[in-house]
Each structure stands twice: as structure tokens, then as C-alpha cells.
Amino acid sequence: MAAEISRATIPFGATELKLESGQLAPQASGAVLVTHGETTILVTAVVAAKPREGADFFPLTVDFEERMYAAGKISGSKFIKRENRPSETAVLNGRLIDRSIRPLFPKAFRCEVQLIVTALSYDDEHDPAPMAVIGASAALLQTGAPFDGPIGAVRVGLIEDKFVLNPTETELEASPLDLVVSATGEKIVMIEAAANELPETKMIEALKFAHEAIRKTIVPQQTFIASGKEAVEFAEPAFWAELKQEFAESLEAAVLERDLEKRQEKLETVEQQALEKFQEQYGESEILEATNVTFLKKIRELILTKKHRPDGRDFDEIRPISVAVGVLPRVHGSAVFNRGETQALTIATLAGPGQEQWIDTMEELAKKRYMHHYNFPPYSTGEIKRLGGMNRREIGHGALAEKALLPVLPNKDDFPYTIRLVTEILSSNGSTSMAATCGSTLALMDAGVPIKKPVAGIAMGLVVEDQDETKFQLLTDLQGLEDFAGEMDFKVAGTKEGITAIQLDVKNHGLTEVIIEQTLAKAHGARLEILEKMTAALAAPRSDLSKYAPRIISTKIDPEKIGELIGPGGKVINRIIDDHGGREILNVDIEEDGTVMITSNDSEKAAAVKAIVESIGKPIEIGQEFTGSVVSIQKDRNSGKEIGAIVQLTPNKDGMIHISALGNGQFVERVSDVVKVGDKVQVKVKAVDPEKGRISLVRIG
């Protein structure tokens, strides 16, 4: 029997979004084909029938699979043509989808859920990320899983001070705002924003604009999935409430204990007592999970009813901040940023334009001159774990700090360096990504990078009354326990003037407009306080680059002479570099407009290369003097007698010293008696044959 085909059309900016189900991936629990413009993705959802044994978390997996064929491409790698590891864009898209849908599942749900988004067609204009959130929502609603959707997502740009819904990639290039929002009809669930110092009031307007557009995506989804499976009823195990009542006092004592080691001891005592009481009825992992959840609920209760934070701070109070710059001797710039028990070490490295990163993905083939990489080793939380490749969290946190600083970097024309920042998280207790942002600002200024303004960031938390969402408490400078216990991790970065980046994750069903407005206002005040402490340590970028950083000198040649400078197969430019110490000493980068940038720590060699480059394409004139290398001994074709020495004047021009002009007035019988290949000689141009290009030289030294 053929599957029933469902279709729906959703308002989605300048063009409509189309959903279709029933033809593809019939064995998946849910499958939806999503099309916007000529971008098409397939979203599949599979839900396990039984809970994963021993799981103490919701086992949700989201993968965004880019396919090069979607953009009509084959990978540019010489060796790998099949899609390999997911690109950073794919990882970030997967995280964005995960963060949008995870909060809408019950926290105690333990059946495995896997979402796979496959990009089948990409038109270079319509972004697949918001499409994927809507497709994931529709696919999950088909499965019968306890997913409290539907949910929608949109991207918002700002063109000529007007908000644009789902702008094209071309439009986004001119936009000072790149905002992605996921929401239900009532509340905002996820925010990912990059902005160029956007005021808080304007950001709030953008969020309202996005939410209004998202509401229009909800009803078509409900119609589209009307034939889906009936949702599974799900509730927390009954013994959780009994455990909470039994150990309320002991758990409260653990929360109120400020010494971390003693707090852990008290919590372990409660866990042991719970195991003894419930072990005959429930498994160990279930009991330990219930104890942990109850502990976190007790934190929430104390915050809401007794107005007490676990570490005793006021709700608007930031933990003690200390800053150190120039902490490493040989690197180009370094800084340590401490906030409470969170500590971030950021190192800045500068290099020439040739060190830019090539990006070869489904979406783009381009270069990237600024990178931020974030490392979160296990010792930062006192744990022992196997070291491996970068996980999604590290990539996501690195990307957040990266885009927070992007608006304040100097233009490439003014500062042509490639910039790499690396943040090592040395200790973690809340908001390491915002510590990385603050550390990045300080490391850049320590390196002498002329950033336009310093950037800082803060993470805001939230606890909401279960029965009355109008009763809530915001928490400035979110720490680890509050993050685990609360409803949100709302990170806001920016300058004194405005926001440069936002990342919002929630654990409830979303935030109201009132909560968002108050959060942004408090985050702004906290950001100003942090910036004041940062600039007290280093008020502005250092006036000079680190002595260990390379220097870039530039010059310009006629673009039509670029071929002469490069030479066949790069022969000329490679010879210039090799003759001046090789690529370990200097690099030469050539732009299409004829700009040539020479990067080196050796100023003399850089100046020499600059002079050589500037000589390319210039005519050789009679009377000019050169110091050149003897590249060969010229012989008569018939007699074999040595008749002169060939001297390299410029990388692509040679001249000959006839044997009669080799001895400075003295008779020379054989050329090789006076000079040998490789010798440096001083010469003057005696004659130039304009037709044949032959250059006649006289030795002068």
C-alpha cells in the first residue's frame, strides 16, 4: 500500500517554504523533505521503542550532513573526494537544531532519538539551518515521541535599518545583524546572533520581529502532521517525589555548603542513603539520577523562596575578576582572565596573508583570516578523560567567542595579518565561552592588534516558578550549579555601545518577552562592569607589535607583470624566497591588484626582497649598476672557448659580461680563472639590445 503524501506551504520571507512527506525514507519514524528556493534538505527522525538501559540523560543525536553534490561541487582536496568529517558549519548547524528541539522533550525521557538532516540541493542563497529546525519539528511530530512542538525558526537580517526575514546570503553580507531564532507559538527557545554593536533595544525589536514570523510557521505544521502518530504520554517516575520529601533537609544542607569538597561529600552521603532505601525497587543509575535531579530542584527552590544563591552572591553580583596580560614570553600576545573559579588563557598569533585558512565546504570556497580555537581539557573540571578531537561543544564555544570579536577587528587593508586566537580553559565553573571572549580581547591588545574597541561577555541564568512563570529570578554571572539547575544559559557579548554576539540555550519550554528584555538589560550592566576591570589592566592595544611577531611590508607592481614575478610554475618567486632564507624566514603573498606583501622577522631580507619585487617589469637601462650572481659560463658554440659570464640581474633578467670586460682593464685568458658559478659580482649595464633583449655588462667590482 502506497504511503499517503502530505504537503504544506509556509510563509518564509520573499519565497515560501515547502514541506513534503510520504515519498522518501519510508522506514524512518518520521521524514520530511523541506524546500526553500532551490535549497532542499531531507530531515529524518528515528525514535527507539524502549529506553536505553542505564541512560541518565536524554539520548538525542542530531547530525547535519553536507553533501558537496548539493552545490554541484567535488571536493577540492587532491586526495579526499568523499565527504569526510563534518565542516564547522555543519557542526554548528547540528548544534543549532539540537538546542532548538531538546528543551521540548521531557527531561526524564530515555528513548534514543536520532535526527539526520541531509542537504540534497543548495542554491548558494537560502540558508538550510532554519529550514532544518522546521523540518526536524515536523518529522518529530510524525513519530509519536513526547515532543512538545511544533517549533519554528527564522533568520533575520537588517538592511537599510529595516528587518528582513530570511535574507539571502548576498543580503546578509551587507547586514549588521545575523540572527537565528527558534520558538514555539508562545516562547523563544533558542537564539544565535552575530551583530555589529547592535543596541539592546534594536535587538529586542529584532527578536519580536522573528517571533511574529515564527508564529506563522506553526499552524501549517499542525495541518501537515495531522496524520502523524498520537503522542506518547510521559511522566517522571513516581519515586522522585518520594525521594525529594525524604531527603529535603539533607539536600538543602548540601546546597548551602560553600566548600565544594564538603558539598560533594554531603551529596554522596544522600546518594548512599537513597540507594539503601530504593535499591530493591529501582536500578542504581535511576536512583542516582533521581538524587541529582532532586538536588538541582532544591537549588531552584532556595533561589526562588529564600533568595539564596549556592555561593551566597547577590543576584546581580559578578564573581571576583582578575586579569593578567603578557604572561607568556615568546608568543605574540597572551592573557589570563579569571572570574571566580573559571580561568581562561588566550594566546594570539600573527602571520602573513598566506597563512589564511582555506574553507572548502558545500556552502563556500573562501579564505578565513581570523580564527578562534577553544580547548576544554578534562583537568579544567578535575576529571580524567581520554583526549581526542574537538567535540561539538568546543567548536560551538570557539565559534561564539570568534564572532563576538569579529566586528572590532581592523580591516585587512589596514592590518593584513592572519590572526589566530587559541583559548585554553584551565578551570571551569560556568561561562567559559564568555571568559574566552574577554581573554581574546586582552590577548589581541597585548599583541598590539589595533582592535576598534574592547569586547566582554557575560552569561545570565534563570529560575522560574513551576506553577507560575511570571515568578522568576535572573542570575547574573551564571556558575556551574546554577546552570545545571536553572532554565537558561543566556550568553551576551559586546562593547560598551552594543551587542556583538548572543547564544541562548534553555531547558524549559522557552522565554517570554519580559524575561528576554530584563536579561539583556542586566547583561548590559554586567558587561560594562567587566569591561571596566579589563581596561584597568590594559586600556588599549599596545602601540607596537610583539618583537616576536613578523612584520609585513608591502609594495605594488603592475598587475600585468604578476606573471613575470611568479614565473613558470612559480620558478621566479620561489627562487627569490629561497635566495633569502626560504619560507621559514619570509613569505611573499601576491594579490590580483598587484599588491605584494612580504612577511618576515628579518627586516633586511624583507627590504631586499621588496627591492627585487619592485624591479620586476622595469626596463633595464644603460648605466644601471647591479650586484648579481654568476649563473653560468658562456662558451663559443664552435670552438668551446669561454667567452663570457652570465649574471642574474633580477629574478627574470640576465646579462653577459664579455671576457674582454671581465678583468677591469686586465687581460683575461679564461673566464673561469676570474669568476665561477655562484660568485657575486658588481656590474654596470653597457648596452641593451631593444629587439633581442640582450644586455651587455661591464664588471666594476
N, C-alpha and C positions, 0 to 999 in steps of 0.2 A: 504493500500500500504506500503510495507516494505521500511524502510529508506535506503538511499544509504550509504554504508560503505566506509569510506575513511581511507587510511593507508599511513604512511610515515616513513622513516628511516632517522635518523640524526646522523652524526659522533659525538661521545661524549666520546673521550678518548679511553681506552682499549676495551670497548664494545659499541655497538650502542644504541641509544635511539630510542624507537618506539612509534609512535603516532597512535591512532585508534579512530575513531568516527563513530557513526551511529547505535550502538547496545545498549548502555547503556544510561539511563537518557534521554529518548526521549522528555520529556516535558520541559526540561531546554532550555533556549535560545541558549546555546552552551554547549557541553560536550565532553571531550577528555580523553581517557584512555592513560596514559603515563607509559612506562615500561623501566627500566634500570637494567640490570642484572635480579634479581628476585624481585626487588622492583617495585611495581605497585601502582600508585595513580590515582584517578578519580578526574578530575577538572571540575566543573560545573559553568556556568555563567548564571545569570538571570538578564535581564535589564527591568526596568519598562517602560511602554509605554508613561507615562506622567510624567512631572517634579513633584517633591514633593512640595506640596504647602507650601510656607513660608520658604523654604530652602534658606540659604545664603551661602551654601558650596556644594561641590560635595559629595553626599551621597554614598560613596563607602564603602562596608564592605567586609573584607577578613578574612575567618576563615580556619585555618589548623586543621583538625580533625584527631588526632591519634587514632588508634584502636589497642588495645592490641592483638587482634587475628591476626593482620598483622604479628606479630613476633612470633606467636604461644604461647602467654602468657595469663595467667589470673592474674589480679592484685594481688600483694602480701598483700594487706590490708586484715585484718581479717573481716572487716565489709563492705567494699565497693568493689564490684566486677565489677559493671558497670563503664564505663569511666565517670569521674566526671568533675571537672574543667580542662581546658587545661593546660598541663605542661608548664614550662617556655620555653622549646624547641619549643613547638607548637606555643606559643605566638610569639616568636622571628621569627619563620618561616613565620607566618602570616604577621608580620610587614615587613619582607624582601620582600614578594610578593607585598604587598601594596605599599611600597616605589619604587618598580620597575615599576609598571604599572600606578600609579596615575598621574605622570607627563605627560603621553601621552594622557590624556583626556583634552578637553578644560576647562579652569578654571571656566567658567560660566555654564558648563553642570550641570543640576539639576535633571536628572532622576536617580532614585536609581539603583545601580548596586551591586549585591552580588555575590561574588566568594566563593565557598566552595571546599576545597581540602580535600579529604578523602584518607587516607593511607590504602590501601587494603592488601598489602603484603610488608613485609620488610625483607631484607636478611642480615642485620647487616653490610653491606659493602657499598651499594650505597645510597648516601645521597638524600633524596627526595626533598630538598629545591630548588636546581637549576632546577630539573625536573618540579617542581610546577610552576616556573616562565614561563617556555616554555609552559607548559600546559595551564596556565592562558592566555598567549598571543594567543594561537591557539583557545581557547574557546571563547575569546572576539571577535576575528576576525570573528567568525561564527555568531555573534549576530547582526551585523549591527550597533552597537554603534560607536560613533565617537572616536574610539581608534586608535591612530596613530602608530600601530605596523606594522609588528611583532617585538618582542623583544626576546632576548635570554639570557641565564645565564649559567655560568660555575663556578666550584670550582677549585682552583689551589693550589697545594702543591709544596714543594721544597725538593727534595730527592737527596742527594749527589750533591748539588749545581745545580741540573737540575730541571726545572719546569715540573710538572706532571699534566696533565689535568684530572680533576675529579678523584682524587685519592680515593682509598678505605679508609674506616675508619682505617684499620690496617696501611696503608701507612701514614695517617695523624698523627698517634701517633709519628712518627719519623721525622715529618716535622717542621721546624722552621717558617713555613708560612701556614696560613689557610685563603685563600682569596676567597670571592664570589663576582662576578661581573655580573651586568646586563647591557645590552647595546642593542641599535639598530645597524644597519649596520654601522652607521656613528659615533655615540657618546655613551659615557658611561653614564649611568643613575643612577646606584646605586653601592656602594662599601661597603662591610663589611669585615674587615680584623682583624686577630689576628696574631701577629708576635713576634719573639724573637729578638728585636733590629735590625730589617732589615734596612739597609741603604736606603735612598730615591732613589738612582739610581737603586738599585735592585728592589724596589717596582714598579718603573716606568716600568722596564723590565717585571715584572710580569703582570702588567695591560695591556701592549701591547700584551703579550702572550695570555692573557684571551680574549682580544677584537678580536684578529685574529681568535681564536677558535669560538667565538660567531658568527662571520660573516658567518661561515659555517652552522649555525643552522637556518639562516634566510630564504634562498631560499626554503628548504624543507617545511617550514611552509607555505610559499606563495603557493606552489603547493598543499599542504594538504587542505588549506581552500579556494581553488579556487571556490568551490561551495557554499561558505558562502553567507550571505545576503549582499546586497550592502550597503556600509557605509552611515550613515545619515549625511547630510550636517549640520553643526552647526556654528553659528557665535554669537558674543556678541550682545546684544540689541543695536539698533542704538542710543538710547538716551544717552548712556555712553559717546560717543564722544561729544555730545552737552553739557553735564554736565561738562566735562573736560574744554571745551572752556569757559563756563560761569563763572566758579569759579577758574580759574587758579591762579589768584593773591591771592585770599583768602587762597587757599590750600598751596601755596608757603610760605605765611606768617606763617601758622601753622607748616610747616616743619622746618622753620628757628628758631622757638621759642624753646629755650633750656629748659625752665622751663616746666616740664611735666604737671603740673596742668594748666598752661596758654595755653599750646599747646592743651590739651584736650578741654578747653573752646572754643578756636578758631575753632577746628574741629566740635564741637557740633553746633556752630553758622552756619557753612557751611551746616551741615546736615539739620538744621531747614529751611534754605533758599531753599535748594534743595527740601525738602518736600513741601514747599509752591508753588514752581514752577511746579513740576511734579505730584502732588498728584491726579490730575483729570485723568491722563492717566495711572499711574502705582501704584502698591501697595507700602506700606511703606517699607517692607523688601527689595524690589527691589531697591528702591531709596537709602536706607541706604547702601546697598551693593555696589551700583554704586559709591556712595560718598567715601566709604572706598577704593575701588579699585583705584579710581582716585587719592586719597591722596597718596597711595603707588606708583602709577606711577609717581607722582610728585617728590617723594623721589628719584626714579631712574633717573629721568630727571636731577635733581640738581647734583646728583653724577656724571653722565656722562658728562654733558655740563658745569657745573660750578665747578666741582671737589670739591663739598661740602658735607660732611657727616652731618647727623642730629645733632650730638653733637659737631661738629666743629673739630674733630680729624683729623690728617693726616691719609692717607690710611693704613700706616704700624704701626700706633700708638696703643699701648695697653693701655686700661684704667688703672687708678691707682690701684695698687695691695697692699694689706696689709695682714699680716699673724699673727695669734696668736696660740700658742700651749699650751697644758696643761691647757685648760680653764675650765674643769670640775673636781671637787675634787676627786670623788670616782671611776670614770671609769678608765679603764686600759690605755687608750690613747685618746686624743682629739685634734682637731684643727679647727680653723675657717679660711676659705680662702675667702677673699674679692677681687673682681675685678669689679670696677665700682659699679653698683647697684646690682650686683649678689653676693650673700653671701651663702656659704655652710658651715655647721657644720658637721664634720665627727667624729664618735666615734668608737674606736677599742675595741673589747672584745676578750679575750683569754680564751680558755677552753681546757680540755683534749681531747685525741683522741676519747673518747666515745661520744663526742658531735658532731661528724661529721654528715652531713645531708645525709640521705638515698635518692637516686634518683631511682624511680621505674616508668619508662616510657616504651613506645614502643621500644625506641632505646637502653635503658641501664638499668641495675640494678647495682648501684655502690654507692660509698660514695664520699662526697664532703667535703674537709677540709677547703676551703676558700670561703667565701660568701661576696658579697657586695649588700646591700639593699638600695634603693633610695626612699625617700619620698618627694612629692611635694605638700605641703598643700596649700589651697586656699589663705591664708594670704600672701604667698610669692609674689603674684601679686595684693594684695589689694582687693581680691574678697571674696565673700561669696558663698560657695558651700557646698553641703552635703558631709560628709566624708563617704567613702565606702572602698571597697577592692582596691588592687593595679590595676591600669589601665595599658594598654599596653605600654604607653609612659614611665611610671615609671619602668616597668620591663625592657624595652629596654635600658633606660639610665643607670639603675643599672648594667645591663649586660656589657655595653660598658666600664664603669669605672672598673668593675671587671676584664675583660680580659686585660685591659691596665696595671694592676699591676701584673698579674699572672706571667710573666716571671722573675720578680725581687724578688719574694718571696723565702725565704730559703727552702731548701729541707726538706721533712718530717723527714728524718733520723737525720738531724741536729737540727731541730726545730719541734718537734712532736705536737705542739699545733694546735687546731682547731681555725681558725681566722674568726671573723665576723666583717665586717665594715657596719655601717649604716650612710648614709648621709641625713641630714635634710636640705632641701633647705629653707632658711629663707627669701631670697629675690631673685627675678628673673628678669633679664633683659639681657638675652642672654647667651647661652652656660653653662647651669647649670651642664651638664654631665661632662664637662671639669673642672669645679670648683670642682665637686665631685672627679674627678681623682686627682687633686692637693691636696685637703683636705685629701684624703685617704693616699697619700704618707706621709703627715705630721703626721697624726694620728698614722700610723704604726710606724714611727720613734719615736714619743712621747711615745708609748707603749713599746719601746725597742725591737721591732721586727727587726732582723738583715737583712733588705732588702738589695739586692745587690747594687742597685742604685736608686736614686730618679726618679720619673716619673712625667711629667707635660703634659698638653694638651691645645690646642687652637682650636677655631672654626674660619674658614675662610668663608667669604661671597663673593658674585659675583653679579655684574650688567652688563648685556650685551645689546648692542645697538640692538633694534628690527630689524632693516633693515640690519645691518652689524655685524655679530657675531665675526669678527676679532677685533672689537672695544669693549673692555670690561674693567672693573675695579675690581680688587680684593680688599677685605676689611678684614684687619687683626682684630681679636677680634670682631666677629660679635655681634651686640646688637639686641634687640628685633625688633625694627622698620625696621632695615636693613634686618633682617631675613624674615619678612613678605613681604617686598618689593622686595627682591632680588631673584636670581636664585638658590642659593645653600646654604646648611649648611654642610660644609666640616670639620669634626672634625678629628684632628690628635693628637695622644698621643704617648709619647715615652720618652726615656732617651736622654742624650747628644749624644750617639752613634747611635741610630736608633729608628725606629718606633715599637711600641708595639700594637697599635690598630688604626683602621680607621673606620669611619662611614660617608658615604656620602648620603645626600638626595638632590634631585634637584626639581625645579619647572618648569624648561623648558624641552626641549627635549634632554638634556644631555650635557656633557662636551667634548670638544676637547682635544687632547693630549697636546696641547700647554697650555691650561688653567690648566690642571692637573699638569703638570711639574712645572709651575710657582707657583701654590698653595702650592705644597709640599715644594718648596724651601723657600717660605715666612713663612710657618708654622714652618719649622725647625728653622729659625732665631728667631721667636717669642717664641718658646719652650725654647730655650737657655736663653732668657731674663727672662722668668718666673722662670725657674729653679734657676737662679742666685738669684732672690728675695726670693725664698722659702728656699734655703740653707743658706741664710744670717740669717734667723730666726732660723733654726735648720739644722746644717751642716751634721749630721749623726745620725743614730739611737742611742738612749740613751744606755749607757753601761749596765744598769740593767733594768730588767722588773719592771713595776709598783709594789709597795709594795702590792697593792690590787689584782694583778694577781696571779693565782695559780702557784705553782711550780710543775714541773714534774721530778720525779726521776725514773730511770729505772734499771732493772736488767734482768737477763736471767736465765731460767731454762731449763732442758732437755725437748724438745718438747714432748717426750713420757710421761712426768709427768704432762702435761697440764690437763689431765682428773682428776688427783688427786687434783690439785689446784681448779678446778671448782667444783668437787664433783657432785653427782647425783642431777640433776635438779638445779644445781648452789648452792647447800646447803653449801659447804665449803667456796666458795668465798664470798657468801652473809653473812655468819657468820663473816668472817674476817672484812668485811666492817661495819657491824652492831656493832661489838665489839669496833670499833674505831671511833664511832660518826655517822655512817650512810652516805648515799650518799650526804647529804648536806655538809659534811666535806671532804670527799675524794671519789675518783673513781679509780677503777683498770681496766685497759684495757690489754687484753692478745692477742698477735699476734700468728700466726701459727708457727713462727720460735722459739717460746719460750720467746720472748721479753715481759716483763711485765712492764707497765708504770703506776705509781701511781701518781695521780694528787690531790694536796691538798694545802691549805693555812697553814696547821698545820704541821710544819716540823718534830716535834717529833712523831706524829702519823704516818706520812708517813714513817719515818725511822723504826718505829716498824713494820709496815705492810711489808716493804721491807725485814726485818729480817725473818718474818714469811714465806713470799713467798719463800725466799731462802732456808728455811728449808724443804720445800716440796720435797719429793723424796730422801732426805738424810737419811741414816740409823741412827737409834738411837744407841749410843754406851755407854758401861758401863763407869760410872764416869761422864757423862754429867750432868750438872745442869740446871734446868728449874724453872721458876715461872709459875704455871698453875692454872686453875680454877677447883674446885671440881665440877664434873658434876653429880655424883650420889654416893649413899652409897651402897656398895655391901653387900648382905646378903647370908647366907648359905641356900641352897635350901630346906634342910630337916628341920633344926631347926629354921630358920628365924633369927638367931643371926647375928648381924652386924659383918662383918669380915674384912672390908677394905673400902677405899675411892678411887673412880675412878677419876683421874686427867687428864685433857686435856693438852698434851704437845705441840702438833702442831694441826692445824685445822683438820687433819685427823688421828692423832695418840693419843691414851690414854694409861695410865699406872695405876697400882694399888699400893697404899700404904697399905700393910697388917697392921692390927690393932697392931701387935707387933712392927712395925716400925714407929708408928704414934706419940709416946709420947716422942721422943728424950731421950730414956732410962727410962722413967717413965711408970708405968703400966697404961694401958687404958682399962677400962671396956666396954665402948660403944664408937663406932666411933663418933656418933653424939654429944657426950659430948665435943669433941675436934674440929671437923670441921663440917660445914654444906654446903649444895649445894650452890655454888656461891662464896665460900671463895677462896681467893688467897693463895696458899701455895708454899714454896720453897722445891724442891725435888732434889734428886740425883738418877741416874739410878744405881740400884743394880745388876740387871741381865736382860738378853734378851734371850728369847726362839726363836732361829732362825727358828724352824719348825712351831710353832704355832703363832709366832709373839707377844707373851705375854711379857709385860715389867713390871718388878718389881721395885718399887720405895722405897726410904727411905726419910722420912721428915727431912729437915735440918733447917727449919726456919718457 
